[in-house]
Amino acid sequence: MLAVAKFNVMPPRSKKAREAVAFGAAVREHRKAKEWTQEKLAERAGVSALQIGFCERGDNVPKLTLVLRIARALGVRPGELIDHIRV
């Protein structure tokens, strides 16, 4: 028998992952240093502006492919976006 979801939409996260918030802050810092909008970064990274917004707010934990796309678009090593995060 198949499991049925209780919600029609995903419920909001009760708590944001600390690492996701730190990653998002680094993305925002690099983006603003270039004086880019979220839309411009999204276009350069080949993703939607919504995804960039979710990342910058720490609303989601990005997959490695998104981390790499964002880093490439910003012209930085992926490590520059995550090296400061302590677990």
C-alpha positions in Angstrom: 0.0 0.0 0.0 1.2 3.5 -0.8 1.8 6.1 1.9 -0.3 9.2 1.5 1.1 12.6 2.5 -0.8 14.5 5.1 -0.1 17.9 3.5 -1.0 19.3 0.1 2.1 21.5 0.4 5.3 21.1 2.3 5.0 22.4 5.8 7.5 25.2 6.7 10.7 24.1 8.3 10.6 24.6 12.0 14.3 25.3 12.2 16.9 26.3 9.5 20.1 24.4 9.3 23.0 26.5 10.6 25.2 25.4 7.8 22.6 26.5 5.2 22.3 29.9 6.7 26.1 30.4 6.7 26.3 29.3 3.1 23.5 31.7 2.1 25.3 34.6 3.9 28.5 33.8 2.0 26.6 33.7 -1.3 24.8 37.0 -0.5 28.2 38.7 0.5 29.9 37.6 -2.8 26.8 38.6 -4.9 26.6 42.1 -3.3 30.3 42.6 -3.7 29.7 42.3 -7.4 26.7 44.5 -7.2 24.5 41.8 -8.7 20.8 41.2 -8.1 19.6 37.7 -7.3 18.2 37.6 -10.8 21.6 38.3 -12.4 23.3 35.6 -10.3 20.5 33.2 -11.1 20.9 33.8 -14.8 24.6 33.4 -14.7 24.3 30.2 -12.6 21.5 28.8 -14.8 19.0 28.4 -12.0 15.9 30.3 -10.9 16.0 33.5 -8.8 13.7 31.7 -6.3 16.5 29.1 -5.7 19.0 31.9 -5.1 16.6 33.5 -2.6 16.0 30.2 -0.8 19.8 29.7 -0.6 20.6 33.2 0.7 17.9 32.9 3.4 19.0 29.4 4.4 15.6 28.0 3.6 17.0 25.0 1.9 20.2 22.9 2.1 21.6 23.2 -1.4 22.8 20.1 -3.4 26.4 20.0 -4.4 25.5 20.8 -8.0 23.9 24.1 -7.0 26.9 25.0 -4.8 29.1 24.4 -7.8 26.9 26.4 -10.2 26.7 29.4 -7.8 30.5 29.3 -7.2 31.2 29.1 -11.0 28.8 32.0 -11.6 30.5 34.1 -8.9 33.9 33.3 -10.2 35.1 31.8 -6.8 36.2 28.4 -5.6 33.4 26.4 -4.0 35.4 26.3 -0.9 35.2 30.1 -0.5 31.5 29.7 0.0 31.8 26.9 2.6 35.3 27.0 4.2 34.1 29.3 7.1 31.3 26.9 8.1 32.2 25.0 11.3 30.4 21.8 12.2 
